């Protein structure tokens, strides 16, 4: 059975080559930024869809009430979630 604490030459080389704070992270930062934007706007879209469907299909609900509330939520959410401009 292999010893989990044993190191190989390859692992030693990788550990020696790594220097904290020296790595280029522009791709990781761009990926994180894209994920946050998609999460933010996706959550707003899901909230609008759920509000619309709940108000439409509840007993005594109406299509117009659901659509109106979803549009209001979308407009308020847009202004609340849009990115602020950097000066």
VMD Tcl script that draws the C-alpha trace (Angstrom):
set ca {
  {0.00 0.00 0.00}
  {1.33 3.44 -0.88}
  {2.29 5.90 1.81}
  {0.05 9.00 1.44}
  {2.76 11.18 3.01}
  {5.49 10.09 0.64}
  {6.49 12.71 -1.92}
  {7.62 12.19 -5.45}
  {10.20 14.14 -7.38}
  {7.40 15.73 -9.41}
  {5.56 16.97 -6.30}
  {8.79 18.37 -4.83}
  {9.52 20.23 -8.05}
  {6.01 21.78 -8.14}
  {6.24 22.88 -4.52}
  {9.66 24.44 -5.08}
  {8.54 26.20 -8.27}
  {5.51 27.83 -6.67}
  {6.03 31.30 -5.25}
  {3.14 32.93 -3.44}
  {1.79 36.03 -5.21}
  {3.78 35.54 -8.41}
  {1.12 33.81 -10.53}
  {-0.85 35.60 -13.27}
  {-4.54 35.52 -12.28}
  {-6.26 37.58 -14.97}
  {-8.13 34.56 -16.35}
  {-9.31 33.50 -12.90}
  {-10.42 37.07 -12.12}
  {-12.30 37.30 -15.43}
  {-14.00 33.95 -14.79}
  {-15.03 35.01 -11.30}
  {-16.38 38.30 -12.62}
  {-18.39 36.54 -15.33}
  {-19.76 34.05 -12.79}
  {-20.87 36.86 -10.47}
  {-22.58 38.77 -13.31}
  {-24.41 35.65 -14.51}
  {-25.41 34.74 -10.95}
  {-26.73 38.23 -10.25}
  {-28.82 38.57 -13.41}
  {-29.86 34.91 -13.36}
  {-31.21 35.29 -9.84}
  {-33.24 38.33 -10.92}
  {-34.64 36.44 -13.92}
  {-35.64 33.48 -11.74}
  {-37.27 35.78 -9.17}
  {-39.28 37.54 -11.89}
  {-40.39 34.25 -13.42}
  {-41.43 32.83 -10.05}
  {-43.36 35.98 -9.12}
  {-45.13 35.96 -12.47}
  {-46.09 32.28 -12.23}
  {-47.22 32.46 -8.61}
  {-49.47 35.47 -9.20}
  {-50.85 33.98 -12.42}
  {-51.61 30.47 -11.18}
  {-52.74 31.16 -7.62}
  {-56.47 30.70 -7.00}
  {-58.09 33.88 -8.27}
  {-54.84 35.08 -9.84}
  {-54.55 36.74 -13.21}
  {-52.07 36.89 -16.05}
  {-52.03 40.70 -16.05}
  {-51.33 40.95 -12.31}
  {-48.47 38.48 -12.59}
  {-46.99 40.16 -15.62}
  {-47.26 43.62 -14.07}
  {-45.61 42.57 -10.82}
  {-42.83 40.74 -12.69}
  {-42.13 43.77 -14.86}
  {-42.01 46.05 -11.81}
  {-39.62 43.64 -10.08}
  {-37.46 43.46 -13.21}
  {-37.19 47.26 -13.48}
  {-36.45 47.75 -9.78}
  {-33.99 44.86 -9.83}
  {-32.25 46.23 -12.92}
  {-31.57 49.56 -11.26}
  {-30.57 47.90 -7.99}
  {-28.19 45.41 -9.61}
  {-26.58 47.39 -12.42}
  {-22.88 47.98 -12.01}
  {-21.72 51.32 -10.74}
  {-19.33 53.20 -13.03}
  {-15.78 53.60 -11.78}
  {-14.49 57.19 -11.89}
}
mol new
graphics top color blue
foreach p $ca { graphics top sphere $p radius 0.5 }
foreach p [lrange $ca 0 end-1] q [lrange $ca 1 end] { graphics top cylinder $p $q radius 0.2 }
display resetview
